Amino acid sequence: MRTVRGWFRETTGGLPRTFWYLWTGTLINRLGSFVLVFLAIYLTQARHFSAAQAGLVMGLWGVGGAVGTTVGGTLVDRWGRRPTLLTAHLGAATMMLTLGFARPLWAVAVGALLLGTFAEAARPAFGAMMIDVVPERDRLRAFSLNYWAINLGFACAAVLAGLAAEAGYLLLFVVDAATTLVTALIIFVKVGETRRAPATGAVKGATSGPPRVGALRTIAADRVFLGFVVLNLFGALVFLQHISMLPIAMGDAGLSPATYGSVIALNGVLIVVGQLFVPRLIRGRSRSHVLALASVVMGVGFGLTAFADAAWFFGLTVLIWTLGEMLNSPSNATLIAELSPAELRGRYQGVFSLSWQVAGAVAPLLGGLVREHAGNATLWLGCAAIGVATALAHLLSGPARERRATSLRRPEVPVVPVTVVGPPPQSAEAKVRTAPAEPVTARTPA
């Protein structure tokens, strides 16, 4: 019992109160994240759209998300974390209800586009807030705990959404909007602005750190950061096949949608059970090695799907790539935090989130094309190949990333100690010449 209590205190203790408010908001929001889980089924069964039309709507969600992360990242640095996050949540709740009442295809498409924009605009703000309030030494624990909350919410939402759908699909949108509003209320009441003001005496308009010619130019010139974003994009292209091509593959194997729901729920359950132990497992290890191992494990898990033909086999593949996901997430989050300059933290978070949005739009299209023209086995074995190639790239690029992170931790302009240098010693003759004249004292006559 003492060991369990000590582990719990080591895992959760010492984190700022603001972090726990953000964590609670994440959990509540994810518990009600019904719409995205069942959106494809809703569009095809309730709205009777074709598969192509449903794909178009979900693609527009991804396009809106790309716009949202870009705009949200800029607003985070210019306007502030808190107002950006509140605006994004309020806009997302409004568009959630709008999408639930939309009927024509054009209205549903526009609703999905705007919902994706508002929902994903919250990501850079939330990420920047987390980095602002959690000290660097505790970020691995903090991001792991937040990831645990996301997946606990996801696992519960998948079950609750199925029950809510039986009462009517509109209830999915209402509950999702309600939990988003509750999250906004928590932030409004309990979370203040976390962006640090410029130091006292700083020149107006100046930022901490070296002068910046422009945010986009700075990011475009940061090849180390962009290389990491590209590697995350490839990993996301593989990972997101679980919500696009995996249900199709299981359907071809004669398995029902309910079976897919049960199998994919293993992902959330395993993360909820094991994610809190991951920080201790990877602490002190090379992040590049951890990310490389995660890429290989995920690649193997998705690659084995090529041979799966029964529910237990599909479940095994999910458990394998989930282990890779659990290793990837905390290392990914802490590294992106350290690669982001403080004065551009929101925009760096936005560009990183953009890789997920691009993958969300491209993964189902690319997976469908490969599957249609090259076959199911080629798709999943290709995922395995991408995983191995990404692992090698992590090993090769890791040292440069760590050097970049180290350079951002210390001042970029070294402080040179000032040594007071006195005048050279004078000779005795020089001292006589330069000595001040003695004062003249008036003498009183005798």
C-alpha positions as CSV (number, residue, x, y, z in Angstrom):
1,M,0.0,0.0,0.0
2,R,2.8,2.4,0.9
3,T,4.5,1.7,-2.5
4,V,1.2,2.4,-4.4
5,R,0.8,5.6,-2.3
6,G,4.3,6.7,-3.1
7,W,3.9,6.0,-6.8
8,F,0.7,8.0,-6.9
9,R,2.3,10.9,-5.1
10,E,5.3,10.8,-7.4
11,T,3.0,10.7,-10.5
12,T,0.5,13.4,-9.5
13,G,2.2,15.4,-6.8
14,G,3.6,18.9,-7.1
15,L,1.8,20.0,-10.2
16,P,0.4,23.5,-10.3
17,R,-3.3,24.1,-9.5
18,T,-3.9,25.6,-12.9
19,F,-2.8,22.4,-14.5
20,W,-5.5,20.5,-12.7
21,Y,-8.1,22.9,-13.8
22,L,-7.0,22.4,-17.4
23,W,-6.9,18.6,-16.8
24,T,-10.4,18.6,-15.5
25,G,-11.6,20.6,-18.4
26,T,-10.0,18.1,-20.8
27,L,-11.6,15.1,-19.1
28,I,-15.1,16.7,-19.1
29,N,-14.7,17.7,-22.8
30,R,-13.5,14.3,-23.9
31,L,-16.3,12.5,-21.9
32,G,-18.7,14.3,-24.2
33,S,-16.8,14.0,-27.5
34,F,-19.5,12.0,-29.1
35,V,-19.8,13.6,-32.5
36,L,-16.4,12.7,-34.1
37,V,-16.6,9.1,-32.9
38,F,-20.0,8.5,-34.7
39,L,-19.9,11.2,-37.4
40,A,-19.4,8.9,-40.3
41,I,-22.2,6.6,-39.1
42,Y,-24.5,9.6,-38.5
43,L,-23.9,11.0,-42.0
44,T,-24.5,7.7,-43.8
45,Q,-27.3,6.3,-41.7
46,A,-29.2,9.3,-40.3
47,R,-28.6,11.8,-43.1
48,H,-28.4,9.1,-45.8
49,F,-25.4,10.6,-47.5
50,S,-23.3,8.5,-49.7
51,A,-19.8,7.3,-48.6
52,A,-18.2,9.9,-50.9
53,Q,-20.4,12.7,-49.5
54,A,-19.6,11.6,-46.0
55,G,-15.9,11.6,-46.9
56,L,-16.2,15.1,-48.2
57,V,-17.8,16.4,-45.0
58,M,-15.1,14.8,-42.8
59,G,-12.4,16.1,-45.2
60,L,-13.8,19.6,-44.7
61,W,-13.6,19.1,-40.9
62,G,-9.9,18.4,-41.4
63,V,-9.5,21.5,-43.6
64,G,-11.3,23.6,-41.0
65,G,-8.9,22.1,-38.4
66,A,-5.9,23.2,-40.4
67,V,-7.2,26.7,-40.6
68,G,-8.1,26.7,-36.9
69,T,-4.7,25.6,-35.7
70,T,-2.9,28.2,-37.8
71,V,-5.1,31.1,-36.8
72,G,-5.3,29.9,-33.2
73,G,-1.6,29.7,-32.9
74,T,-1.2,33.3,-34.1
75,L,-3.9,34.5,-31.7
76,V,-2.4,32.7,-28.8
77,D,0.8,34.8,-29.1
78,R,-0.8,38.1,-30.1
79,W,-4.2,38.1,-28.2
80,G,-3.5,35.7,-25.4
81,R,-4.0,32.1,-24.3
82,R,-7.2,32.5,-22.3
83,P,-9.3,34.6,-24.7
84,T,-8.3,32.4,-27.6
85,L,-9.3,29.2,-25.7
86,L,-12.6,30.7,-24.5
87,T,-13.5,31.9,-28.0
88,A,-12.6,28.5,-29.5
89,H,-14.7,26.6,-27.0
90,L,-17.8,28.9,-27.3
91,G,-17.6,28.8,-31.1
92,A,-17.2,25.0,-31.1
93,A,-20.3,24.6,-28.9
94,T,-22.3,26.8,-31.1
95,M,-21.3,25.1,-34.3
96,M,-21.9,21.7,-32.7
97,L,-25.5,22.5,-32.2
98,T,-25.7,24.1,-35.7
99,L,-24.4,20.9,-37.2
100,G,-26.9,18.8,-35.3
101,F,-29.8,20.7,-36.8
102,A,-28.3,21.1,-40.4
103,R,-30.1,19.0,-43.0
104,P,-28.9,19.9,-46.6
105,L,-25.5,18.7,-47.7
106,W,-24.1,22.2,-48.1
107,A,-25.3,23.2,-44.6
108,V,-23.7,20.1,-43.1
109,A,-20.5,20.7,-45.0
110,V,-20.2,24.4,-43.9
111,G,-21.1,23.4,-40.3
112,A,-18.3,20.7,-40.3
113,L,-15.8,23.2,-41.8
114,L,-16.5,25.8,-39.1
115,L,-16.7,23.3,-36.3
116,G,-13.3,21.9,-37.3
117,T,-12.0,25.5,-37.3
118,F,-13.2,26.4,-33.8
119,A,-12.5,23.0,-32.2
120,E,-8.9,22.8,-33.4
121,A,-8.2,26.5,-32.7
122,A,-8.2,25.5,-29.0
123,R,-5.3,23.1,-29.4
124,P,-2.4,25.7,-29.6
125,A,-3.9,27.7,-26.7
126,F,-4.2,24.6,-24.5
127,G,-0.7,23.4,-25.4
128,A,0.8,26.8,-24.7
129,M,-1.0,27.1,-21.4
130,M,0.3,23.7,-20.3
131,I,3.9,24.7,-21.1
132,D,3.5,28.1,-19.4
133,V,2.3,26.7,-16.1
134,V,4.2,23.4,-15.7
135,P,7.9,23.6,-15.0
136,E,10.2,21.8,-17.4
137,R,11.1,19.1,-14.9
138,D,7.4,18.1,-14.5
139,R,6.2,18.3,-18.1
140,L,6.7,14.6,-18.9
141,R,4.3,13.8,-16.0
142,A,1.9,16.5,-16.9
143,F,1.5,15.6,-20.5
144,S,1.2,11.9,-19.6
145,L,-1.6,12.7,-17.1
146,N,-3.4,14.9,-19.7
147,Y,-3.1,12.2,-22.3
148,W,-4.5,9.7,-19.8
149,A,-7.5,12.0,-19.3
150,I,-8.0,12.3,-23.1
151,N,-8.1,8.5,-23.5
152,L,-10.3,7.9,-20.4
153,G,-12.8,10.4,-21.9
154,F,-12.5,8.7,-25.3
155,A,-13.1,5.2,-23.9
156,C,-16.1,6.3,-21.9
157,A,-17.4,8.5,-24.8
158,A,-17.4,5.6,-27.2
159,V,-19.7,3.6,-24.9
160,L,-21.9,6.5,-23.9
161,A,-22.3,7.7,-27.5
162,G,-23.7,4.3,-28.5
163,L,-26.3,4.6,-25.8
164,A,-27.1,8.2,-26.7
165,A,-27.5,7.4,-30.4
166,E,-30.3,4.9,-29.5
167,A,-32.2,7.8,-28.1
168,G,-31.6,10.0,-31.2
169,Y,-28.5,11.3,-32.9
170,L,-29.4,14.9,-32.0
171,L,-28.5,14.0,-28.4
172,L,-24.9,13.4,-29.4
173,F,-24.6,17.0,-30.6
174,V,-26.4,18.4,-27.5
175,V,-24.2,16.6,-25.0
176,D,-21.0,17.3,-26.9
177,A,-21.9,21.1,-26.9
178,A,-22.8,21.0,-23.2
179,T,-19.5,19.5,-22.1
180,T,-17.6,22.0,-24.3
181,L,-19.5,24.8,-22.5
182,V,-18.7,23.4,-19.1
183,T,-15.0,23.3,-20.1
184,A,-15.2,27.0,-21.1
185,L,-16.9,27.8,-17.8
186,I,-14.0,26.1,-15.8
187,I,-11.4,28.1,-17.8
188,F,-13.4,31.4,-17.4
189,V,-13.8,31.0,-13.6
190,K,-10.5,29.3,-12.6
191,V,-7.8,29.8,-15.2
192,G,-6.2,33.2,-15.7
193,E,-4.0,34.4,-18.6
194,T,-0.7,32.4,-18.5
195,R,1.3,34.3,-21.1
196,R,4.2,36.0,-19.4
197,A,4.4,39.8,-19.8
198,P,7.7,41.3,-21.1
199,A,10.2,42.0,-18.4
200,T,10.0,45.4,-16.7
201,G,12.0,48.0,-18.5
202,A,12.0,46.2,-21.8
203,V,11.6,48.2,-24.9
204,K,7.9,48.5,-25.9
205,G,7.2,45.9,-28.6
206,A,10.2,43.8,-27.8
207,T,10.0,40.2,-27.0
208,S,12.2,38.0,-24.8
209,G,15.0,36.5,-26.7
210,P,16.6,37.7,-30.0
211,P,14.7,40.1,-32.3
212,R,12.3,38.3,-34.7
213,V,12.0,39.4,-38.3
214,G,8.6,37.6,-38.6
215,A,7.0,34.6,-37.0
216,L,6.4,32.6,-40.2
217,R,9.9,33.4,-41.5
218,T,11.4,32.3,-38.2
219,I,9.4,29.0,-38.2
220,A,10.2,28.4,-41.9
221,A,13.9,28.8,-41.1
222,D,13.8,26.4,-38.2
223,R,14.7,23.2,-40.1
224,V,15.1,21.2,-36.9
225,F,11.6,21.9,-35.8
226,L,10.1,21.5,-39.3
227,G,11.9,18.1,-39.6
228,F,10.2,17.0,-36.4
229,V,6.8,18.2,-37.7
230,V,7.3,16.2,-40.9
231,L,8.2,13.0,-39.0
232,N,5.0,13.5,-36.8
233,L,3.0,13.9,-40.1
234,F,4.2,10.5,-41.3
235,G,3.4,8.9,-38.0
236,A,0.0,10.4,-38.0
237,L,-0.7,9.1,-41.5
238,V,-0.2,5.6,-40.2
239,F,-2.0,6.1,-36.8
240,L,-5.1,7.7,-38.3
241,Q,-5.8,4.6,-40.4
242,H,-7.5,3.2,-37.3
243,I,-10.5,5.4,-37.9
244,S,-10.7,5.2,-41.6
245,M,-9.4,2.0,-43.1
246,L,-9.5,-0.3,-40.1
247,P,-13.3,-0.4,-39.8
248,I,-13.5,-1.2,-43.6
249,A,-10.9,-4.0,-43.2
250,M,-12.9,-5.5,-40.3
251,G,-16.1,-5.2,-42.3
252,D,-14.5,-7.1,-45.2
253,A,-13.6,-9.8,-42.7
254,G,-17.3,-10.2,-41.9
255,L,-17.2,-8.4,-38.5
256,S,-20.0,-6.0,-37.5
257,P,-19.6,-2.3,-36.6
258,A,-20.3,-3.2,-33.0
259,T,-17.3,-5.5,-33.0
260,Y,-15.2,-2.7,-34.4
261,G,-16.4,-0.5,-31.5
262,S,-15.4,-3.2,-29.0
263,V,-12.0,-3.7,-30.6
264,I,-11.1,0.0,-30.9
265,A,-12.2,0.5,-27.2
266,L,-9.2,-1.6,-26.3
267,N,-7.0,1.3,-27.3
268,G,-8.6,3.6,-24.7
269,V,-8.7,1.0,-22.0
270,L,-5.0,0.0,-22.3
271,I,-4.0,3.7,-22.2
272,V,-6.1,4.4,-19.1
273,V,-4.6,1.3,-17.4
274,G,-1.0,1.8,-18.4
275,Q,-0.3,5.4,-19.4
276,L,0.5,6.6,-15.8
277,F,3.4,4.1,-15.6
278,V,5.0,5.3,-18.9
279,P,6.8,8.4,-17.5
280,R,8.7,6.3,-14.9
281,L,9.5,3.7,-17.6
282,I,11.0,6.2,-20.1
283,R,12.5,8.7,-17.6
284,G,16.2,9.4,-18.2
285,R,16.1,7.6,-21.6
286,S,17.0,9.2,-24.9
287,R,13.8,10.7,-26.4
288,S,15.0,9.9,-29.9
289,H,15.4,6.3,-29.0
290,V,12.0,6.2,-27.3
291,L,10.4,7.9,-30.4
292,A,12.1,5.5,-32.7
293,L,10.9,2.5,-30.7
294,A,7.4,3.9,-30.7
295,S,7.5,4.2,-34.5
296,V,8.6,0.6,-34.9
297,V,6.0,-0.8,-32.5
298,M,3.2,1.2,-34.2
299,G,4.4,0.1,-37.6
300,V,4.4,-3.6,-36.5
301,G,0.9,-3.3,-35.0
302,F,-0.6,-1.8,-38.1
303,G,1.4,-4.1,-40.4
304,L,0.0,-7.2,-38.7
305,T,-3.5,-6.0,-39.7
306,A,-2.7,-7.4,-43.2
307,F,-2.9,-10.9,-41.8
308,A,-5.8,-10.4,-39.3
309,D,-9.1,-12.3,-40.1
310,A,-10.8,-12.6,-36.7
311,A,-11.8,-10.2,-33.9
312,W,-9.1,-11.5,-31.5
313,F,-6.4,-10.9,-34.1
314,F,-7.6,-7.4,-34.8
315,G,-7.7,-6.8,-31.1
316,L,-4.1,-8.0,-30.8
317,T,-3.0,-5.5,-33.5
318,V,-4.7,-2.7,-31.6
319,L,-3.0,-3.6,-28.4
320,I,0.4,-3.6,-30.1
321,W,0.1,-0.2,-31.9
322,T,-1.4,1.3,-28.7
323,L,1.8,0.4,-26.9
324,G,3.6,2.5,-29.5
325,E,1.2,5.3,-29.1
326,M,1.7,5.3,-25.3
327,L,5.5,5.6,-25.8
328,N,5.2,8.3,-28.5
329,S,2.8,10.8,-26.9
330,P,4.7,12.0,-23.7
331,S,8.1,12.2,-25.5
332,N,6.5,14.0,-28.4
333,A,4.8,16.5,-26.2
334,T,7.8,17.4,-24.1
335,L,10.1,17.7,-27.1
336,I,7.8,20.0,-29.0
337,A,7.6,22.1,-25.8
338,E,11.4,22.5,-25.7
339,L,11.7,23.2,-29.4
340,S,9.3,26.2,-29.1
341,P,10.8,29.6,-28.3
342,A,8.8,31.2,-25.5
343,E,7.8,34.3,-27.5
344,L,6.4,32.1,-30.4
345,R,5.1,29.2,-28.3
346,G,1.5,29.5,-29.6
347,R,2.5,29.6,-33.3
348,Y,4.9,26.7,-32.9
349,Q,2.1,24.7,-31.2
350,G,-0.2,25.7,-34.1
351,V,2.2,24.5,-36.8
352,F,2.8,21.2,-35.0
353,S,-1.0,20.7,-34.6
354,L,-1.3,21.4,-38.3
355,S,0.6,18.2,-39.1
356,W,-2.3,16.3,-37.4
357,Q,-4.9,18.2,-39.4
358,V,-3.2,17.5,-42.7
359,A,-2.9,13.8,-41.7
360,G,-6.6,13.8,-40.8
361,A,-7.5,15.1,-44.3
362,V,-5.0,13.0,-46.2
363,A,-4.9,9.7,-44.3
364,P,-8.4,8.4,-45.4
365,L,-7.9,9.5,-49.0
366,L,-4.5,8.0,-49.3
367,G,-5.4,4.9,-47.5
368,G,-8.5,4.4,-49.7
369,L,-6.5,4.9,-52.9
370,V,-3.8,2.4,-51.8
371,R,-6.3,-0.1,-50.7
372,E,-8.4,0.2,-53.9
373,H,-5.5,0.0,-56.4
374,A,-2.9,-2.1,-54.5
375,G,-4.9,-4.2,-52.1
376,N,-5.5,-4.4,-48.3
377,A,-2.3,-6.2,-47.5
378,T,-0.2,-3.5,-49.4
379,L,-1.8,-0.8,-47.3
380,W,-1.0,-2.3,-43.9
381,L,2.5,-3.5,-44.9
382,G,3.1,0.0,-46.2
383,C,2.2,1.3,-42.8
384,A,4.9,-1.0,-41.3
385,A,7.5,0.3,-43.8
386,I,6.6,3.9,-42.9
387,G,7.0,3.1,-39.2
388,V,10.5,1.7,-39.7
389,A,11.6,4.5,-42.0
390,T,10.3,7.1,-39.4
391,A,12.2,5.3,-36.6
392,L,15.5,5.6,-38.6
393,A,14.8,9.3,-39.2
394,H,14.3,9.8,-35.5
395,L,17.6,8.2,-34.7
396,L,19.4,10.4,-37.3
397,S,17.8,13.7,-36.4
398,G,17.7,13.2,-32.6
399,P,21.1,14.7,-31.8
400,A,20.3,18.0,-33.7
401,R,16.9,18.2,-31.9
402,E,18.5,17.9,-28.5
403,R,21.2,20.5,-29.3
404,R,18.4,22.8,-30.4
405,A,16.4,22.2,-27.2
406,T,19.5,22.8,-25.1
407,S,20.3,26.1,-26.9
408,L,16.7,27.4,-26.1
409,R,17.1,26.6,-22.4
410,R,20.1,29.0,-21.9
411,P,20.5,32.6,-23.0
412,E,21.5,32.8,-26.6
413,V,23.8,35.8,-25.9
414,P,26.4,34.7,-23.3
415,V,27.0,37.0,-20.4
416,V,30.6,38.1,-20.3
417,P,31.9,39.0,-16.9
418,V,33.2,42.6,-16.6
419,T,36.8,42.9,-15.3
420,V,37.8,46.3,-14.0
421,V,41.2,47.2,-15.4
422,G,43.1,49.9,-13.5
423,P,45.8,52.3,-15.0
424,P,49.3,51.0,-15.4
425,P,51.7,51.5,-12.5
426,Q,53.6,54.8,-12.6
427,S,57.2,55.3,-11.9
428,A,58.4,57.5,-9.0
429,E,59.3,60.3,-11.4
430,A,55.9,60.2,-13.1
431,K,54.2,60.3,-9.7
432,V,56.1,63.5,-8.8
433,R,55.1,65.2,-12.1
434,T,51.5,64.2,-11.8
435,A,51.0,64.8,-8.1
436,P,48.6,67.6,-7.2
437,A,50.1,70.8,-5.9
438,E,50.1,71.1,-2.1
439,P,47.7,73.7,-0.8
440,V,49.2,77.2,0.0
441,T,48.6,78.1,3.6
442,A,48.6,81.8,4.5
443,R,51.0,82.6,7.2
444,T,50.3,85.2,9.9
445,P,53.1,87.8,10.3
446,A,55.0,87.5,13.5
